[in-house]
Amino acid sequence: MKKKILAIAVLAAVMSMTACSSDQGSTTTDSETTTQTEAVQADDTQAEETEEAAETDAKTEAETEAASAAGTDVFTDEDGVLTYLDTANAPFEGAGLKITVDKTAKTVNFVKTDLDGNETVEYYTFDLNSNTVEEYYYVSMMGTGFYYTFDLGANEIVKVEDSEHNDSTQSTKDNGRYDSANDRMKGDVEALQNYFSENYGVSIEDMVK
């Protein structure tokens, strides 16, 4: 009788161990399945992000090509002088540009406008004969403006004049305003050059050739 009881106890223990082993195996399988599912989902997410990025790049490239394709066709020929008013894509915040191209004089003039196309007193004139840019910059706090001559080759302001065209280059340097004015104008000139190439498919220099 004791042997019988002992045999039953051993059998019960073996069955219990087998059940535990089965449960552990099941748990491991569930864990592995979860990990595999997460990996697949991650791959899908990455693929979607890559596809979205590619679509965005393609859209940007298409928009740039479309802008360049418009080229100089957007300009109106007025007695041999080309003009165009852009109030949508100008590189200056809250401003538009009236552009005048004179191939005979080899100049490209950019007059700042408001977003309705009304001209302001500020302008930039690229003179490719002298390889310079003249800017008229109005300082509202002072109620007056200054003329800056920027050398495209030297990439710096070479002359400053007051509103009466009196030379104030040295005084501008002496009072510490030259460096900030030079940095500002460098940025403006570069912005205009990039804007022109991107929107009209030709550089400012090539436009007057």
Secondary structure as the mmCIF struct_conf table of DSSP 4:
data_model
#
loop_
_struct_conf.conf_type_id
_struct_conf.id
_struct_conf.beg_label_comp_id
_struct_conf.beg_label_asym_id
_struct_conf.beg_label_seq_id
_struct_conf.end_label_comp_id
_struct_conf.end_label_asym_id
_struct_conf.end_label_seq_id
HELX_RH_AL_P HELX_RH_AL_P1 LYS A 2 ALA A 70
HELX_RH_3T_P HELX_RH_3T_P1 GLY A 71 VAL A 74
BEND BEND1 PHE A 75 PHE A 75
STRN STRN1 THR A 76 GLU A 78
TURN_TY1_P TURN_TY1_P1 ASP A 79 GLY A 80
STRN STRN2 VAL A 81 ASP A 86
BEND BEND2 THR A 87 ASN A 89
BEND BEND3 PRO A 91 PHE A 92
TURN_TY1_P TURN_TY1_P2 GLU A 93 GLY A 94
STRN STRN3 GLY A 96 ASP A 102
TURN_TY1_P TURN_TY1_P3 LYS A 103 LYS A 106
STRN STRN4 THR A 107 THR A 113
TURN_TY1_P TURN_TY1_P4 LEU A 115 ASP A 116
STRN STRN5 GLU A 119 ASP A 127
TURN_TY1_P TURN_TY1_P5 LEU A 128 ASN A 131
STRN STRN6 THR A 132 VAL A 139
TURN_TY1_P TURN_TY1_P6 SER A 140 GLY A 143
STRN STRN7 THR A 144 ASP A 151
TURN_TY1_P TURN_TY1_P7 LEU A 152 ASN A 155
STRN STRN8 GLU A 156 GLU A 161
TURN_TY1_P TURN_TY1_P8 SER A 163 GLU A 164
STRN STRN9 ASP A 167 ASP A 167
HELX_RH_AL_P HELX_RH_AL_P2 THR A 169 ASP A 174
TURN_TY1_P TURN_TY1_P9 ASN A 175 GLY A 176
HELX_RH_AL_P HELX_RH_AL_P3 TYR A 178 TYR A 200
BEND BEND4 GLY A 201 VAL A 202
HELX_RH_AL_P HELX_RH_AL_P4 ILE A 204 MET A 207
TURN_TY1_P TURN_TY1_P10 VAL A 208 VAL A 208
#
